[in-house]
């Protein structure tokens, strides 16, 4: 299935799980090796034994463009011959000659001399080989890699080398010699690694070749400039490089993250902190560039124009292979796995394993049916459904691709954008969880080797099982003492329990549930009485899922603190009880609890509680203003009725009406932006005639009013104008241009909204009156759920899981009379002015001046809370949407678990400790450390081995 995985199979895996590997085919010399590969199809690989040393072997492969590449202990291998004819490649170049000599020496003689007839080459009359020497054409990315490799060789003298770690002089000498050899080999092979990374990136990601080339060029220019600075300290002291550094930062949109890792237009070239020469060179020179800029600012003060490398904004990958839909499927299967592992009878365990396998393939069938529906619809097949809904089910292909991408990114064999970096974190999370679940008995190297083996075997069921295993602890923690009968995904348009069980779109107002836990009375040891089971579930959540601080907060219903403990308990019971629904359809008679798990790189990252587009906002305000809205769905109207009732009860009568008036005040200005910046529209002047070029002139004003427009701003302006002129209509380029126009519109509409909020913001940044009513309505309508759900945050990097309620949190905040919506002061640029009269729109001259205003983000603040718990949420307009995110309050979530990371487990093992009953203790003298993988499987009562073998 994964044709692209040929690249990964060519890597040198350290698969410690494999024993007694075959030494490979035996051939006498280099000529025989090449001859054995002639005529093989692209992607073919063969292993060849060394004639004298049983520990050595060579691997030959046929590349995608039909050249024979041989790896004989020289890193990524070398191109040697044409796979069709056997003609030697590069015979007239020194590199080609050296490669042939090295292979000949490896075999101990017998290789054909450079330029001579190669294996499989037909003789013409006179015995002379005809034709020109074959040299494969290099792609632009390969040429850029060559150039970067040359630069790395030149700057190497200014890159610090690693120091040996041993204190023993003799050992230090030996280690130093070994390390020097390894380091030398890395530098010699770096160009090949870069080429391999470029090939992998083009094959496996959405990063195009132009971006790959630009990234290589950006790194190249940075290293050259860094080398110049290192070689010319006097000029650096005089700040002679500052403008060049400014240009470099702007041209390649260089940013750095919190760890100091560099990104070139959001692309990372190698694992930050890795041991590749490129990573080391960047780590060496980047601080030098920043030091030059710092000294410039220090010396010249306000007159300095030296730029710092900007911080990379926090963002998140969007792949749903290891999170999103797949996380739902992992949660669906994890409770079943828990039940299987708890079986004492071998027979019941086997029956459970078979049922588990059936569920795995049911998830796959669900995805296959969805994909077939999409194909039928695209091909206009008779009887095809009008709508296939959102993506559902699990895809072996997607999970394998994510694992594959993560492994390559971790080995710096891939350029990475945010998606690939998330895949890397997710893959490492799975590896770390395998280590953690073995109680420290499974080494990280063996766990990684097992994941590599699963991907190399193209084993989809095992890959999905790895995701389930990795999420098993998360599942166990969030269920506390009561394991559900089953769990199912409901967040992507699938059927949902409670209130009718209708299918829902995932983008409607109030739809928050992604997963449902089903508890069926009397099944699997659960309490048979539904009423008692409901009480047990409430108590389980109180005891194991929510903290006392959270319960106290939720008990302040609508901001009103309970007068005594009895009322507190009653409010808490109602808050939790509102999350437990009666099952419908196949779940009838069961109890259902909804959850919304969110997976992050770290659990400390903020979670998005919801978002609403400009269009949806206008529809919502139209309905709440009693003007109706034909675009809203019935379930959205039902949700908005609840929103209005809650606002009126918790905040006060007239709150909704005030919020609507806020939107009514800015609606004409929003409409004018839309009218001016819509392709094909025209703007009426004072004389009643169309103003020629008014729309493009408005864009020019927008650009001119920016104090320091960058290349992105200029590109946006030009592309937006193209869309207005309908250039490239119907083409991909035309669509890109119109996306720029849309983003420009969003920016201006958000600016109008922010400026209106300024009118209702006091000197301390607190929003009042009509502005506050608007924010309160946006808060509950975007963050609130049509059914109470358990919010979850899962951190891949730190192995931490947290949980809290959604509606109980929102309503407790809304009704608190002291709750503030607070904004920060900023400096803003002038904007194009738009004035108009009824029925007429025209463009005015912009003010174009800088002034103090308030930022777009409003923080929900409870001043009565401890400082660490004051910030409950944030609201902000972003491009075409209004978003609500979690705040920094510590009691928003209860931490359910903080499992050992691989690094933590390694530190304990290094101290001679083992893990018993969940605790790290000193290993007893003579206590054996058995085979890691075997112990891991035995520790899981052999079920995992059964599952892994059965699902192939």
HUBELNOR-V229465 format. One record per run of one state. SS is the DSSP state (H for helix, E for strand, L for the rest). FROM is the first residue (numbers start at 1). LEN is the number of residues. Records with the same first field share a line. If there is no record, write none. Layout:
BEGIN
SS: FROM-LEN / FROM-LEN
END
This chain:
BEGIN
L: 1-2 / 10-15 / 27-3 / 38-7 / 50-7 / 63-4 / 72-6 / 83-5 / 90-4 / 108-17 / 128-6 / 135-5 / 159-10 / 205-4 / 232-1 / 238-4 / 252-2 / 257-5 / 265-2 / 269-8 / 304-6 / 312-13 / 342-4 / 379-17 / 411-5 / 417-1 / 438-6 / 457-3 / 480-6 / 490-5 / 496-7 / 504-11 / 521-2 / 526-4 / 546-2 / 556-1 / 560-5 / 578-2 / 583-2 / 588-2 / 601-7 / 625-9 / 651-4 / 677-7 / 685-5 / 691-3 / 705-6 / 725-7 / 759-2 / 762-4 / 768-1 / 784-6 / 796-4 / 806-1 / 815-4 / 829-5 / 838-2 / 844-7 / 863-4 / 870-1 / 879-2 / 887-3 / 893-1 / 899-3 / 911-2 / 917-2 / 923-9 / 940-3 / 951-2
H: 3-7 / 30-8 / 94-14 / 125-3 / 140-19 / 169-36 / 209-23 / 233-5 / 242-10 / 277-27 / 325-17 / 346-33 / 396-15 / 418-20 / 444-13 / 460-20 / 523-3 / 530-16 / 548-8 / 557-3 / 565-13 / 585-3 / 614-11 / 634-17 / 655-22 / 694-11 / 711-14 / 732-27 / 769-15 / 807-8 / 867-3 / 890-3 / 902-9 / 932-8 / 943-8
E: 25-2 / 45-5 / 57-6 / 67-5 / 78-5 / 88-2 / 134-1 / 254-3 / 262-3 / 267-2 / 310-2 / 416-1 / 486-4 / 495-1 / 503-1 / 515-6 / 580-3 / 590-11 / 608-6 / 684-1 / 690-1 / 761-1 / 766-2 / 790-6 / 800-6 / 819-10 / 834-4 / 840-4 / 851-12 / 871-8 / 881-6 / 894-5 / 913-4 / 919-4
END
